């Protein structure tokens, strides 16, 4: 989020008159962007300590639900995967599995705005870890190593807000970006990691540079 500070230039003109009145002139008032408005870079662009181990991103296994194909989102997932996979100087790769075959990342749909996690969001990525006592998945924080992550794309909300194809594509890339432990970028920055309804159909240079730095 961009924070605005008001900078007020003050010019005080003192004139020697019987009452020695000081006259205050406010000569300018303007806003300047908050520090960091050029975007988070390198370590600042990622959740510290979060994500899969770096080596796993060289062959990130993923699956998509039947609804992803049925609702036409497979094109957005394929485009997003190709975007990440084609980054030069980054050890990033994907391998698609069938659901339930031990994939690290699952991509599913919320069709009725009813899922536990994605309700009222355009999309969301939730990480999980393995509970050592039960060996089942439990919710993980963004700031620890993950064993599994799940992305919900909320078709209901995107229809309600009349998303274009570019906006749906951006949302898909954005959520997969979270699976790479990428944080939200500041509003107004040219990045797919800015939150909200934005038409960036591709990874932007800031995103690519950050991924190259980490992976």
C-alpha positions as CSV (number, residue, x, y, z in Angstrom):
1,X,0.0,0.0,0.0
2,X,1.3,3.4,-0.9
3,X,1.3,5.8,2.1
4,X,1.1,9.5,1.5
5,X,2.9,12.1,3.6
6,X,2.1,15.8,3.3
7,X,5.2,18.0,3.1
8,X,4.4,21.6,3.8
9,X,6.9,24.2,2.9
10,X,6.8,27.2,5.2
11,X,8.1,30.6,4.5
12,X,8.1,33.0,7.4
13,X,8.4,36.7,6.5
14,X,9.2,39.0,9.4
15,X,8.7,42.6,9.0
16,X,9.5,45.3,11.6
17,X,6.2,47.0,12.3
18,X,5.0,48.6,15.5
19,X,3.4,45.4,16.7
20,X,6.1,43.2,15.3
21,X,3.5,40.9,13.8
22,X,4.9,37.7,12.2
23,X,3.1,36.8,9.0
24,X,3.2,33.1,8.2
25,X,3.0,32.1,4.5
26,X,2.4,28.5,3.6
27,X,3.9,28.4,0.1
28,X,3.5,24.8,-0.9
29,X,1.8,21.6,0.0
30,X,2.4,18.4,-1.9
31,X,2.4,14.7,-1.5
32,X,5.3,12.4,-2.0
33,X,5.2,8.6,-2.3
34,X,6.2,6.4,0.5
35,X,9.6,4.8,0.6
36,X,9.7,1.6,-1.4
37,X,7.2,2.8,-4.1
38,X,9.6,1.3,-6.7
39,X,8.7,-2.1,-5.3
40,X,10.2,-4.8,-3.0
41,X,13.3,-6.4,-4.3
42,X,15.4,-9.5,-3.5
43,X,14.9,-10.8,0.0
44,X,12.3,-8.1,0.7
45,X,10.0,-9.5,-2.0
46,X,9.6,-12.9,-0.2
47,X,8.2,-14.2,3.0
48,X,11.4,-14.8,5.1
49,X,11.7,-18.5,5.9
50,X,8.6,-19.4,3.8
51,X,8.1,-21.7,0.9
52,X,9.2,-25.1,-0.2
53,X,12.9,-25.9,-0.1
54,X,14.6,-24.1,-3.0
55,X,15.6,-27.4,-4.7
56,X,12.0,-28.4,-5.0
57,X,11.2,-25.5,-7.3
58,X,13.3,-27.0,-10.0
59,X,10.6,-29.6,-10.5
60,X,7.5,-28.3,-8.7
61,X,4.8,-31.0,-9.0
62,X,1.2,-29.7,-9.3
63,X,-2.3,-30.8,-10.2
64,X,-5.5,-29.1,-11.3
65,X,-9.0,-30.1,-10.4
66,X,-11.6,-31.1,-13.0
67,X,-13.4,-27.8,-12.5
68,X,-10.2,-25.9,-13.7
69,X,-10.7,-27.5,-17.1
70,X,-14.5,-27.3,-17.1
71,X,-14.6,-23.6,-16.3
72,X,-11.9,-22.7,-18.8
73,X,-9.1,-21.9,-16.4
74,X,-6.7,-24.5,-17.7
75,X,-5.5,-21.9,-20.3
76,X,-4.6,-19.5,-17.4
77,X,-2.8,-22.2,-15.4
78,X,-0.9,-23.3,-18.5
79,X,0.1,-19.7,-19.4
80,X,1.2,-19.1,-15.8
81,X,3.2,-22.3,-15.6
82,X,4.9,-21.4,-18.9
83,X,5.7,-17.9,-17.7
84,X,7.5,-19.2,-14.6
85,X,9.1,-22.1,-16.5
86,X,10.6,-19.8,-19.2
87,X,12.5,-17.5,-16.8
88,X,16.2,-17.6,-17.8
89,X,18.8,-17.9,-15.1
90,X,16.4,-19.4,-12.6
91,X,16.2,-23.0,-11.5
92,X,12.4,-23.3,-11.9
93,X,10.5,-26.1,-13.5
94,X,7.1,-27.8,-13.3
95,X,5.8,-31.3,-13.6
96,X,2.0,-32.0,-13.8
97,X,0.6,-34.9,-11.8
98,X,-2.9,-36.3,-11.4
99,X,-4.7,-35.1,-8.2
100,X,-3.7,-37.3,-5.3
101,X,-0.4,-38.5,-6.7
102,X,1.7,-36.7,-4.2
103,X,1.7,-33.3,-5.9
104,X,3.2,-30.3,-3.9
105,X,0.7,-27.8,-5.3
106,X,-3.0,-28.2,-6.1
107,X,-5.0,-25.7,-8.0
108,X,-8.8,-25.9,-7.6
109,X,-11.8,-23.7,-8.1
110,X,-14.3,-22.0,-5.9
111,X,-17.5,-21.9,-8.0
112,X,-20.0,-20.6,-5.4
113,X,-17.9,-18.4,-3.1
114,X,-18.3,-21.1,-0.4
115,X,-14.8,-22.5,0.3
116,X,-13.4,-22.1,3.8
117,X,-10.4,-20.1,2.6
118,X,-11.3,-18.3,-0.6
119,X,-14.6,-16.8,0.3
120,X,-14.9,-13.2,-0.9
121,X,-11.4,-13.3,-2.4
122,X,-10.5,-13.5,-6.1
123,X,-8.0,-16.2,-5.3
124,X,-5.9,-17.4,-2.4
125,X,-2.9,-19.7,-1.7
126,X,-2.8,-21.6,1.6
127,X,0.4,-23.5,2.7
128,X,0.4,-26.7,4.8
129,X,3.0,-28.6,6.7
130,X,2.9,-32.2,8.1
131,X,1.9,-32.7,11.7
132,X,4.6,-35.0,13.1
133,X,2.1,-36.6,15.5
134,X,-0.6,-37.5,13.0
135,X,1.4,-37.3,9.7
136,X,-1.5,-35.4,8.2
137,X,-1.5,-31.9,6.7
138,X,-2.1,-28.9,8.9
139,X,-2.1,-25.2,8.1
140,X,1.3,-23.7,8.0
141,X,2.4,-20.1,8.3
142,X,3.8,-18.1,5.4
143,X,7.1,-18.0,7.3
144,X,8.0,-21.7,7.6
145,X,8.9,-24.6,5.3
146,X,5.9,-26.1,3.5
147,X,5.1,-29.6,2.5
148,X,2.1,-28.8,0.4
149,X,0.2,-25.8,-0.9
150,X,-3.3,-25.3,-2.3
151,X,-4.6,-22.5,-4.6
152,X,-8.2,-21.6,-4.8
153,X,-9.3,-19.5,-7.8
154,X,-12.7,-18.0,-7.1
155,X,-14.7,-18.1,-10.3
156,X,-17.8,-16.7,-8.6
157,X,-16.0,-13.5,-7.4
158,X,-14.3,-13.0,-10.7
159,X,-17.6,-13.3,-12.5
160,X,-19.2,-10.8,-10.1
161,X,-16.5,-8.3,-10.8
162,X,-16.6,-8.9,-14.6
163,X,-12.9,-10.0,-14.8
164,X,-11.4,-9.9,-18.3
165,X,-9.2,-12.7,-19.5
166,X,-6.1,-10.7,-18.7
167,X,-7.3,-10.1,-15.1
168,X,-8.1,-13.9,-14.7
169,X,-4.6,-14.6,-16.0
170,X,-3.0,-12.1,-13.6
171,X,-4.9,-13.6,-10.7
172,X,-3.7,-17.1,-11.6
173,X,0.0,-16.0,-12.0
174,X,-0.4,-14.0,-8.7
175,X,-1.5,-17.0,-6.7
176,X,1.2,-19.2,-8.1
177,X,3.6,-16.4,-7.3
178,X,2.6,-16.8,-3.6
179,X,3.5,-20.5,-4.0
180,X,7.0,-19.3,-4.7
181,X,6.8,-17.4,-1.3
182,X,6.4,-14.0,-3.0
183,X,4.8,-11.3,-0.9
184,X,2.3,-8.7,-2.1
185,X,4.0,-5.7,-3.7
186,X,3.1,-2.1,-3.0
187,X,0.0,-0.6,-4.7
188,X,1.0,1.2,-8.0
189,X,4.1,-1.0,-8.6
190,X,4.3,-2.7,-11.9
191,X,4.1,-6.3,-10.7
192,X,1.7,-9.2,-10.8
193,X,2.1,-9.4,-7.0
194,X,0.1,-6.3,-6.5
195,X,-3.2,-7.3,-5.0
196,X,-6.5,-6.7,-6.7
197,X,-8.2,-6.6,-10.1
198,X,-5.3,-5.6,-12.4
199,X,-4.6,-6.5,-16.1
200,X,-1.1,-7.9,-16.1
201,X,-1.3,-11.0,-18.2
202,X,2.4,-11.7,-17.7
203,X,5.1,-11.7,-15.1
204,X,6.6,-8.2,-15.0
205,X,10.3,-7.4,-15.0
206,X,10.3,-6.8,-11.2
207,X,8.8,-10.2,-10.6
208,X,11.3,-11.9,-13.0
209,X,14.3,-10.2,-11.4
210,X,13.2,-11.2,-7.9
211,X,12.6,-14.9,-8.9
212,X,16.1,-14.9,-10.6
213,X,17.6,-13.6,-7.4
214,X,16.1,-16.2,-5.2
215,X,16.0,-19.3,-7.4
